[in-house]
């Protein structure tokens, strides 16, 4: 039997097997930000250690950055302390830092691919759970904790338990109004938020292969929401075309050599897998995650499930979700009034996401009771959006256009829900308190669906909206 990409990359980066049974892997690229790195650098200082390979670590600031105004010092003293610590630590250890107004700052999982730092065949680590995003380029990317950030800084290696691989085959083709966000929400709804424990997810099949790179990044981003340690897509011509000419990718003949290598690390045609799962993209409808985890998701035309219709192991979480959201079993999700719409995050804050949302809102106005935010995932995305006139489209529609950052994805900056507001969000998590309010409620959906909800003032079917039914 042939080998899959995970096996190939794992073997190429394996230093040794430890007495614990874990494998020590060399980390080719280390990405850091302001939230999980200060303690890691403090641990190095306590041990009088230096960063072993500073040229393999790159830093940005994203989680705590205000998006309405980014002037310094930040109003939040803790946020100012965190960014200042990152500035000092990167300067001391000779680490490249993409700071505010560098033109390269942004959400860590957006700037890695867009700068060409993330490449096929790499092992990538970052102190953030959504590092699985980078697997869309054919890399094996791990989200890690603070102590592991310290370990990478000090040794450029990490210890991992070997993983099984589940091949997720997505057949058919997406219909109008359907996006990669709908694919991954359906996968998580089918397999569960714990279905991927102990696994890497390899996404493939005609529907995945037809996706552009930015859509692939969305799928891999939410692998962690399904419990998988990593998620990846085999590199192909889409990958190579995306990477060519980017700041940190090889140039000229070196790029051709890199492509030859990247082709070799893709899974063999006869690769072996520990499990397989199939999904028909043609049977999908726009998805909405209504509860308190991303697996609690239904199609926009479906009703919320009765507890007795769920698997026994899912009933307790569903009951908690109903208690929190105050929704009712059997209630249709379409027509649910919203208070806030958020378009952005490392899941859906790329230029293609903003283009689709802008296409939907052009000529419309956000509902008077809805606060609508559009937050580009990086300075580069914001710059390209400006070239295309997207900020003006959003502003004319009553949306707020913000600076680059994580924004309302998580409650670590001023962009938060208030009270029990309901948010139509293009982000990745709908946990209780995730968007800053312990009673706030988050509905996950594609950026286009969030844009349609903002205009309609309620959850709307994008397929009807795009035909003129959602004004």
Buried (B, 14 or more C-beta within 10 A) or exposed (E): EEBBBBBBBBEBBBBEEEEEEBBBBBBBBBBBBBBBBBBBBEBBEEEEBEBBBBEBBBBBBBBBBBBEEBEEEBEBEEBBBBBBBBBEBBEBBEBBBBBBEEEBBBBBBBBBBBBBBBBBBBBBBBBBBBBBBBBBBBBBBBBBBBEBBBBBBBBBBBBBEEBBBBBBBBBBEBBEBBBBBBBBBBBBBBBBBEBBEBBBBBBBBEBBBBBEBBBBBBBBBBBBBBBBBBBBBBBBEBBBEBBBEBEBBBEEEEBEEBBEEBBEBBBBEEBEBEBEBEBBBBEBBBBBBBBBBBBBBBBBEBBBBEEEEBEEEBBEBBEBBBEBBEBEBEBEBBEBEBBBBBBBBBBBBBBBBBBBBBEBBEEBBBBEEBBBBBBBBBBBBBEBBEEEEBBEBBEEBBBBBBBBBBBBBBBBBBBBBEEBBBBBBBBBBBEBBBBBBEEBBBBBBBBBBBBBBBBBBBBBBBBBBBEEEBE
